[in-house]
Amino acid sequence: MRSIWNGAISFGLVSIPIKLVNATESHSISFRQIHTEDGGRVRYRKVCELEDREITQSEIGKGYEDADGTIIPITDEDLAHLPLPTAKTIEIVAFVPADRIDPLQMDAAYYLQAGGAPAAKPYTLLREALKRSNKVAIAKFALRGRERLGMLRVVEDAIALHGLLWPDEVRAPEGLAPDTNVTVSDKELDLADALMDTLGEIDLDELHDEYREALEEVVAAKAAGEAPPESPEPARSGKVLDLMAALEKSVREAKESRGEEPGEVRQLPQRKSARAAPKQTGGKKSTTKAAPAKKTAAAKKSTAKTAAKSTARSSQGTKKTASASAKKATSAKKTAAKKTTARKRSA
């Protein structure tokens, strides 16, 4: 890695020669501006407004624009005479716990490389002192024409320098919080905690820039004269009408994505209705309880049928007996009539 700045760390009376190296790199894809009609490059040229001509880099200097629009020229000699003791020195001013640093102040990151063999011993001393103290060093340094605030910490076997914004460069979040009174219940917090636990931790090395990969596919397809791949439709996100239901669904989906049983999600008790049926403890028990009722009903039906049949039979028997009695009476009358007729004839 190429160094971008050479200087020294001032650690009390100890001076550590170092080289400043960029700790990060950008993998974003950059584009050129072109003329859409013919594909020609569009370039910017530096032109003097007064002379209306293009000028070279050697003719360009610095100037400060005043409030009334007046340009005040500032030369490199003017900047060289500034009382800046940190021009070539990273001056450590304090050691503080890492949690004292607001992440909002974090800026660009650099690695500090020991500048040669003489710097190895004091470099290692500072690194081990930072490790044992569990603290970070607050320092001031100058880079690209301005003094900056920095934080030194240990990364593996190297010392890293994080640029920090000055405290007055961080805005206060005034007026950004909701201005309405919102109450969050314990059940909602419990579900939020369950969602956080289900999502758990992740190895940051597994994360990658999917947008850049998709963009590379588009560029490769266009270069090959092929149609660019179609992007999938984004999932529609509706309005959250029920926060509890949304949290429960989020926990369930997170468990399913991790291969866990979705049935483990705790369902919230529903409100009981006044007309609700009595609660049954189980299917088997309810079946057992329902059986006697069915048997009793069946017994009642069979008793009724038996009684009806008995009544019918008794009525039929009564009818048959009455009919037989009538027939006997008729035959008796006929017999008596015949005897009377026979007596008359014999007389």
VMD Tcl script that draws the C-alpha trace (Angstrom):
set ca {
  {0.00 0.00 0.00}
  {1.29 3.44 -0.91}
  {1.70 5.99 1.86}
  {-0.09 9.32 1.49}
  {1.60 11.20 4.34}
  {4.88 10.90 6.23}
  {5.41 12.23 9.75}
  {5.75 11.11 13.33}
  {3.66 10.27 16.38}
  {4.40 12.51 19.35}
  {3.95 10.36 22.48}
  {5.20 12.58 25.29}
  {8.95 12.82 24.72}
  {8.85 9.78 22.44}
  {8.76 10.39 18.68}
  {7.70 7.51 16.40}
  {8.33 7.97 12.66}
  {5.32 6.65 10.73}
  {3.75 6.52 7.28}
  {0.06 7.11 6.76}
  {-1.75 4.58 4.54}
  {-5.42 4.47 3.51}
  {-7.20 1.71 5.42}
  {-10.24 1.56 3.14}
  {-10.90 1.45 -0.58}
  {-13.97 2.05 -2.68}
  {-15.30 -0.65 -5.02}
  {-18.11 1.45 -6.44}
  {-18.45 1.60 -10.22}
  {-17.94 5.05 -11.68}
  {-19.40 6.35 -14.94}
  {-18.24 8.85 -17.53}
  {-20.44 11.56 -18.91}
  {-21.09 11.12 -22.63}
  {-22.95 12.83 -25.42}
  {-26.10 10.69 -25.86}
  {-26.32 11.34 -29.63}
  {-22.87 10.06 -30.62}
  {-21.38 8.62 -27.41}
  {-18.57 11.19 -27.27}
  {-16.91 11.96 -23.93}
  {-17.98 15.14 -22.17}
  {-14.98 16.80 -20.50}
  {-14.63 19.76 -18.20}
  {-12.12 22.42 -19.12}
  {-10.75 25.02 -16.72}
  {-11.39 28.42 -18.22}
  {-10.53 31.86 -16.85}
  {-13.68 33.96 -16.72}
  {-11.84 37.20 -17.35}
  {-9.75 36.07 -20.32}
  {-12.25 33.48 -21.58}
  {-9.52 30.94 -22.33}
  {-8.45 27.54 -21.05}
  {-5.58 27.60 -18.58}
  {-3.10 24.95 -17.35}
  {-2.75 23.50 -13.84}
  {0.41 25.51 -13.19}
  {-1.58 28.73 -13.58}
  {-4.16 27.78 -10.95}
  {-3.88 28.95 -7.32}
  {-6.11 29.27 -4.25}
  {-8.43 32.10 -3.31}
  {-10.94 32.81 -0.55}
  {-14.28 34.32 -1.56}
  {-15.37 37.04 0.83}
  {-18.98 37.75 1.77}
  {-19.26 40.49 -0.87}
  {-17.89 38.21 -3.59}
  {-14.34 39.54 -3.52}
  {-11.67 36.88 -4.11}
  {-8.70 37.07 -1.70}
  {-5.65 35.20 -3.08}
  {-3.97 32.74 -0.64}
  {-0.54 31.43 -1.58}
  {1.35 28.34 -0.39}
  {3.76 30.65 1.44}
  {0.86 32.11 3.41}
  {-0.19 28.62 4.47}
  {3.37 27.59 5.30}
  {3.66 30.35 7.92}
  {0.58 29.22 9.83}
  {1.26 28.32 13.49}
  {0.43 24.62 12.95}
  {2.60 22.38 15.14}
  {0.84 19.27 13.82}
  {1.88 19.86 10.21}
  {4.05 16.74 10.24}
  {3.19 15.32 13.65}
  {0.34 13.27 15.08}
  {0.24 14.75 18.56}
  {-1.40 12.53 21.19}
  {-3.24 14.71 23.71}
  {-5.14 12.16 25.85}
  {-6.12 8.53 26.41}
  {-9.81 7.78 26.95}
  {-12.12 4.72 26.95}
  {-13.36 3.80 23.49}
  {-17.02 4.29 24.47}
  {-16.33 7.98 25.04}
  {-16.11 8.47 21.26}
  {-19.42 9.23 19.58}
  {-19.72 7.15 16.37}
  {-21.15 10.24 14.67}
  {-17.67 11.74 14.84}
  {-16.02 8.86 12.97}
  {-14.53 9.84 9.62}
  {-11.94 8.32 7.26}
  {-9.67 5.52 8.53}
  {-5.92 5.09 8.02}
  {-3.21 2.64 9.02}
  {-0.01 3.83 10.65}
  {3.11 2.04 9.42}
  {6.38 2.20 11.33}
  {8.89 4.31 9.42}
  {11.94 2.05 9.34}
  {13.78 -0.10 11.91}
  {14.35 2.69 14.49}
  {10.57 3.15 14.80}
  {9.84 -0.56 15.50}
  {10.52 -0.39 19.25}
  {8.48 2.74 20.15}
  {5.72 1.67 17.71}
  {5.40 -1.69 19.48}
  {5.49 0.04 22.87}
  {2.58 2.30 22.01}
  {0.59 -0.60 20.52}
  {1.02 -2.80 23.59}
  {0.25 0.09 25.94}
  {-3.04 0.70 24.11}
  {-3.89 -3.00 24.30}
  {-3.27 -3.29 28.03}
  {-5.10 -0.10 28.94}
  {-8.19 -0.90 26.82}
  {-8.19 2.76 25.81}
  {-7.80 4.78 22.65}
  {-5.53 7.76 22.06}
  {-6.97 11.13 21.06}
  {-4.64 13.04 18.76}
  {-4.44 16.11 16.55}
  {-2.86 16.04 13.09}
  {-2.81 18.07 9.90}
  {-3.78 16.59 6.54}
  {-4.76 18.16 3.23}
  {-4.40 21.74 4.43}
  {-6.32 21.57 7.69}
  {-5.88 20.37 11.25}
  {-7.93 17.36 12.19}
  {-8.93 15.39 15.25}
  {-8.08 11.70 15.34}
  {-8.35 8.51 17.37}
  {-5.62 5.86 17.53}
  {-6.58 2.26 18.29}
  {-5.10 -1.20 17.77}
  {-6.24 -3.34 14.83}
  {-4.62 -6.78 14.99}
  {-0.87 -5.97 15.08}
  {-1.15 -2.47 13.63}
  {-2.18 0.95 14.88}
  {-5.10 2.55 13.06}
  {-5.93 6.25 12.91}
  {-9.57 7.28 12.59}
  {-10.24 10.83 11.59}
  {-12.79 12.47 13.87}
  {-15.05 15.40 13.26}
  {-14.66 18.26 15.67}
  {-17.47 18.32 18.26}
  {-18.95 21.51 16.79}
  {-19.20 19.79 13.37}
  {-21.76 17.26 14.64}
  {-25.33 18.49 14.51}
  {-27.75 17.96 17.39}
  {-30.83 15.85 16.51}
  {-33.26 18.56 17.53}
  {-36.84 18.27 16.31}
  {-36.33 14.84 14.75}
  {-37.96 12.65 17.40}
  {-41.76 12.08 17.18}
  {-43.60 14.97 18.77}
  {-46.58 12.81 19.76}
  {-46.89 10.87 23.00}
  {-46.46 7.18 22.18}
  {-46.70 4.39 24.74}
  {-44.96 1.07 24.08}
  {-46.33 -1.91 25.97}
  {-44.26 -4.62 27.61}
  {-45.67 -7.22 25.19}
  {-44.49 -5.17 22.22}
  {-41.05 -4.84 23.78}
  {-40.98 -8.60 24.43}
  {-41.76 -9.31 20.78}
  {-39.13 -6.81 19.65}
  {-36.59 -8.53 21.91}
  {-37.62 -11.91 20.49}
  {-37.11 -10.58 16.96}
  {-33.68 -9.23 17.87}
  {-32.70 -12.57 19.44}
  {-33.98 -14.49 16.41}
  {-32.06 -12.36 13.94}
  {-29.03 -12.72 16.20}
  {-25.52 -11.89 15.06}
  {-23.91 -12.15 11.64}
  {-20.45 -12.44 10.23}
  {-19.85 -9.10 8.52}
  {-17.53 -10.82 6.02}
  {-20.60 -12.55 4.56}
  {-22.16 -9.23 3.56}
  {-21.48 -7.91 0.06}
  {-22.62 -5.18 -2.30}
  {-25.47 -6.76 -4.30}
  {-26.12 -3.53 -6.17}
  {-22.56 -3.44 -7.52}
  {-22.77 -7.10 -8.61}
  {-26.05 -6.45 -10.44}
  {-24.54 -3.38 -12.08}
  {-21.55 -5.41 -13.26}
  {-23.93 -7.92 -14.85}
  {-25.70 -5.12 -16.69}
  {-22.40 -3.71 -17.99}
  {-21.21 -7.18 -19.09}
  {-24.50 -7.87 -20.91}
  {-24.42 -4.52 -22.70}
  {-20.80 -5.07 -23.72}
  {-21.73 -8.48 -25.18}
  {-24.66 -7.01 -27.09}
  {-27.19 -8.85 -24.97}
  {-30.27 -7.61 -23.20}
  {-29.57 -6.66 -19.58}
  {-31.09 -8.99 -16.98}
  {-34.43 -7.97 -15.56}
  {-34.51 -7.11 -11.91}
  {-37.08 -8.85 -9.68}
  {-39.97 -6.77 -8.50}
  {-39.40 -5.43 -5.00}
  {-41.62 -6.79 -2.28}
  {-44.58 -4.59 -1.58}
  {-44.54 -3.18 1.90}
  {-48.01 -2.30 3.11}
  {-48.92 -0.03 5.93}
  {-48.39 -1.43 9.40}
  {-51.89 -1.43 10.84}
  {-51.28 -3.86 13.69}
  {-47.83 -3.53 15.25}
  {-48.21 -6.69 17.33}
  {-49.21 -8.77 14.29}
  {-46.30 -7.33 12.29}
  {-43.84 -8.21 15.08}
  {-45.21 -11.74 15.40}
  {-44.98 -12.27 11.64}
  {-41.44 -10.90 11.59}
  {-40.36 -13.31 14.34}
  {-42.04 -16.21 12.53}
  {-40.37 -15.42 9.20}
  {-37.00 -14.94 10.88}
  {-37.30 -18.35 12.54}
  {-38.29 -19.98 9.24}
  {-35.33 -18.40 7.44}
  {-33.01 -19.90 10.06}
  {-34.60 -23.34 9.83}
  {-36.31 -23.14 13.19}
  {-39.82 -24.29 13.95}
  {-42.24 -21.40 13.37}
  {-44.58 -22.94 15.95}
  {-42.29 -21.69 18.69}
  {-43.63 -18.15 18.28}
  {-45.73 -17.31 21.32}
  {-49.23 -16.27 20.32}
  {-50.87 -13.52 22.30}
  {-54.15 -14.45 24.07}
  {-57.25 -13.28 22.25}
  {-60.12 -11.51 23.93}
  {-62.91 -13.83 25.09}
  {-66.38 -13.15 23.74}
  {-69.35 -13.09 26.12}
  {-71.24 -15.51 23.85}
  {-68.30 -17.81 23.35}
  {-68.89 -21.52 23.82}
  {-67.43 -23.21 26.91}
  {-63.77 -24.07 26.46}
  {-63.07 -27.73 25.72}
  {-59.88 -29.25 27.03}
  {-59.31 -31.64 24.18}
  {-60.85 -33.50 21.32}
  {-60.81 -36.89 23.02}
  {-62.37 -35.60 26.21}
  {-65.08 -33.73 24.37}
  {-65.89 -36.89 22.41}
  {-66.12 -38.90 25.63}
  {-68.42 -36.34 27.19}
  {-70.65 -36.12 24.14}
  {-71.18 -39.91 23.93}
  {-73.55 -40.25 26.95}
  {-75.68 -37.45 25.60}
  {-76.02 -39.24 22.27}
  {-76.82 -42.53 24.03}
  {-79.48 -40.87 26.22}
  {-81.08 -39.30 23.18}
  {-81.02 -42.63 21.37}
  {-82.53 -44.37 24.41}
  {-85.32 -41.80 24.55}
  {-86.04 -42.27 20.85}
  {-86.09 -46.08 21.18}
  {-88.38 -45.89 24.24}
  {-90.73 -43.62 22.35}
  {-90.75 -45.97 19.38}
  {-91.38 -48.97 21.64}
  {-94.24 -47.21 23.38}
  {-95.72 -46.21 20.05}
  {-95.49 -49.78 18.77}
  {-97.05 -51.14 21.97}
  {-99.89 -48.66 21.71}
  {-100.42 -49.55 18.09}
  {-100.40 -53.25 18.85}
  {-102.83 -52.84 21.77}
  {-105.20 -50.76 19.67}
  {-105.01 -53.29 16.85}
  {-105.72 -56.13 19.36}
  {-108.70 -54.25 20.74}
  {-110.08 -53.75 17.25}
  {-109.64 -57.44 16.41}
  {-111.35 -58.52 19.69}
  {-114.28 -56.19 19.07}
  {-114.66 -57.49 15.55}
  {-114.60 -61.10 16.73}
  {-117.26 -60.38 19.38}
  {-119.45 -58.73 16.76}
  {-119.10 -61.72 14.46}
  {-120.01 -64.13 17.32}
  {-123.09 -62.09 18.19}
  {-124.25 -62.05 14.58}
  {-123.79 -65.81 14.22}
  {-125.70 -66.38 17.46}
  {-128.62 -64.30 16.21}
  {-128.66 -66.25 12.96}
  {-128.64 -69.57 14.84}
  {-131.54 -68.50 17.08}
  {-133.56 -67.36 14.05}
  {-133.06 -70.69 12.30}
  {-134.25 -72.63 15.39}
  {-137.41 -70.50 15.65}
  {-138.23 -71.07 11.96}
  {-137.74 -74.82 12.32}
  {-140.14 -74.95 15.32}
  {-142.85 -73.08 13.40}
  {-142.64 -75.47 10.47}
  {-142.94 -78.53 12.70}
  {-146.04 -77.13 14.39}
}
mol new
graphics top color blue
foreach p $ca { graphics top sphere $p radius 0.5 }
foreach p [lrange $ca 0 end-1] q [lrange $ca 1 end] { graphics top cylinder $p $q radius 0.2 }
display resetview
